[in-house]
């Protein structure tokens, strides 16, 4: 268990529009502002790593898929994949 005295101290300047969002997040998750910021930073860093790894894997598979394909087939395949991805990412109401 780490003690508060062992933590690195830093000051963070927040844009005025971001402060109320973090305050609300902290309240909704029963956290202090500090704990909320730490949690959000950890989530963001983990998400960034996950996205990079997933994109790397995707690009390797894509390269294997299109290698040797005629240009017309490759273009059609990529356009269909992008359109399908966009359709699946549309926000639902």
trRosetta pair geometry for C-beta under 8 A, 3 or more apart (Angstrom, degrees):
i j d omega theta_ij theta_ji phi_ij phi_ji
2 6 5.0 -120 -169 75 92 132
2 7 6.8 99 143 -62 123 81
3 6 4.9 97 61 -1 75 104
3 7 7.9 -129 101 -17 47 82
4 7 5.7 -42 -161 10 44 117
12 37 7.0 168 43 -163 158 152
14 18 4.8 -127 -179 82 102 112
14 19 4.8 125 107 -69 134 84
14 22 7.0 -91 -138 11 156 142
15 18 4.6 82 60 3 87 109
15 19 7.5 -147 86 -20 45 82
16 19 6.2 -43 -152 13 33 116
17 20 7.3 -56 -167 31 36 100
17 21 7.4 32 145 -13 63 113
18 21 5.6 -63 -159 38 45 115
18 22 6.2 38 152 -18 78 106
19 22 6.0 -60 -149 38 30 105
19 23 6.2 31 155 -21 66 109
20 23 5.3 -53 -143 38 34 117
20 24 6.2 36 157 -20 67 104
21 24 5.9 -54 -149 36 29 109
21 25 6.3 32 151 -20 63 106
22 25 5.4 -51 -146 36 34 115
22 26 6.2 38 153 -22 66 104
22 33 6.4 68 134 -147 110 85
22 36 5.6 136 -176 118 85 129
22 37 6.3 24 -158 -75 135 81
22 40 7.1 -92 -120 -6 96 157
23 26 5.8 -53 -150 34 29 112
23 27 6.4 27 152 -17 63 107
23 33 6.5 -19 -98 -101 64 103
24 27 5.6 -54 -146 38 32 111
24 28 6.1 29 157 -16 67 109
25 28 5.9 -59 -144 41 27 108
25 29 6.1 -1 164 5 64 116
25 31 7.6 -24 124 51 76 122
25 36 5.2 129 102 -162 102 128
25 40 6.9 47 133 -65 159 126
26 29 6.4 -76 -144 52 22 93
26 31 4.5 -107 -147 79 71 87
26 32 6.3 -43 -160 132 127 14
26 33 5.2 -53 -73 -89 165 47
26 35 7.1 114 -130 69 99 86
26 36 3.6 -88 -82 -43 88 147
27 30 7.7 24 -175 -73 28 35
29 36 6.6 134 60 -104 124 95
29 39 7.5 -125 120 80 158 165
31 35 4.0 -133 -171 91 105 116
31 36 4.5 139 101 -60 130 81
31 39 6.6 -74 -133 0 167 141
32 35 4.6 93 49 9 80 101
32 36 6.8 -142 90 -7 41 87
33 36 5.6 -56 -148 36 30 114
33 37 6.4 29 155 -19 65 105
34 37 5.9 -56 -150 35 29 109
34 38 6.4 27 154 -16 65 107
35 38 5.7 -54 -146 39 32 112
35 39 6.1 33 155 -20 66 108
36 39 5.8 -55 -146 38 28 111
36 40 6.2 25 157 -16 64 109
37 40 5.8 -56 -144 40 29 109
37 41 6.2 31 156 -20 64 107
38 41 5.8 -56 -148 37 28 112
38 42 6.4 28 155 -18 64 107
39 42 5.8 -56 -149 36 29 110
39 43 6.3 28 154 -17 65 107
40 43 5.7 -52 -144 38 32 111
40 44 6.2 33 156 -20 64 108
41 44 5.7 -56 -146 37 29 112
41 45 6.3 25 158 -16 65 107
42 45 6.0 -57 -146 39 28 107
42 46 6.2 27 157 -17 65 109
43 46 5.8 -59 -146 39 28 109
43 47 6.1 29 156 -20 65 109
44 47 5.7 -54 -144 37 28 111
44 48 6.3 32 155 -23 63 105
45 48 5.6 -50 -147 32 32 114
45 49 6.6 31 154 -16 63 103
46 49 5.9 -55 -152 37 32 110
46 50 6.3 32 151 -19 65 108
47 50 5.6 -55 -146 38 32 113
47 51 6.1 32 156 -20 67 106
48 51 5.9 -55 -146 36 28 110
48 52 6.5 27 155 -19 63 106
49 52 5.9 -56 -149 35 30 110
49 53 6.4 25 156 -14 65 109
50 53 5.9 -60 -148 40 29 108
50 54 6.1 25 157 -16 66 111
51 54 5.8 -56 -141 40 29 109
51 55 6.1 28 159 -19 65 109
52 55 5.9 -57 -146 37 27 109
52 56 6.3 30 154 -21 63 107
53 56 5.7 -54 -148 34 30 113
53 57 6.5 29 155 -16 64 106
54 57 5.8 -54 -148 38 32 111
54 58 6.2 35 153 -22 65 108
55 58 5.5 -52 -144 37 32 115
55 59 6.2 32 157 -20 66 105
56 59 6.0 -55 -147 35 27 108
56 60 6.6 28 154 -19 62 105
57 60 5.9 -56 -152 34 31 111
57 61 6.5 27 153 -14 65 107
58 61 5.9 -60 -152 39 31 109
58 62 6.1 31 152 -21 67 109
59 62 5.4 -51 -142 37 33 115
59 63 6.3 39 155 -24 64 102
60 63 5.8 -51 -150 32 30 112
60 64 6.6 27 153 -15 63 105
61 64 5.7 -57 -151 38 33 110
61 65 6.1 35 151 -24 66 109
62 65 5.5 -55 -147 35 31 115
62 66 6.3 6 165 -1 67 111
62 78 8.0 66 -159 -101 119 93
63 66 6.6 -70 -142 46 24 93
63 67 6.2 40 160 -45 64 103
64 67 6.0 -41 -142 9 26 117
65 69 7.7 1 136 -25 62 135
65 77 7.3 -161 138 152 119 150
66 69 4.9 -79 -159 26 58 126
66 74 4.6 73 -151 -124 115 106
66 77 6.8 -173 -93 75 98 142
66 78 7.5 16 -84 -54 141 102
69 73 4.6 -119 178 87 109 117
69 74 4.6 136 98 -61 123 89
69 77 7.2 -29 167 6 166 143
70 73 4.9 87 61 11 83 104
70 74 7.0 -152 93 -8 40 90
71 74 5.6 -58 -147 37 31 113
71 75 6.2 32 157 -20 67 106
72 75 5.9 -55 -148 35 29 110
72 76 6.4 26 156 -16 63 108
73 76 5.8 -58 -148 39 30 110
73 77 6.1 31 155 -20 66 109
74 77 5.8 -56 -146 37 28 111
74 78 6.2 23 158 -15 65 109
75 78 6.0 -59 -146 39 27 107
75 79 6.2 26 157 -18 64 109
76 79 5.8 -57 -146 38 28 110
76 80 6.3 27 156 -17 64 108
77 80 5.9 -60 -150 38 28 110
77 81 6.3 27 154 -20 65 107
78 81 5.6 -53 -146 35 32 112
78 82 6.3 30 157 -18 66 106
79 82 5.9 -54 -146 37 29 109
79 83 6.2 27 157 -16 64 109
80 83 5.8 -56 -144 40 29 109
80 84 6.1 30 157 -20 64 109
81 84 5.8 -57 -147 37 28 111
81 85 6.3 28 154 -20 64 107
82 85 5.7 -55 -148 35 30 111
82 86 6.3 30 154 -19 65 106
83 86 5.7 -53 -146 36 31 111
83 87 6.3 33 154 -20 64 105
84 87 5.7 -54 -149 35 31 112
84 88 6.4 24 155 -13 64 109
85 88 5.9 -62 -150 41 30 107
85 89 6.2 20 156 -15 66 115
86 89 5.9 -65 -144 41 29 107
86 90 7.1 52 154 -49 62 85
87 90 6.2 -29 -161 -10 33 112
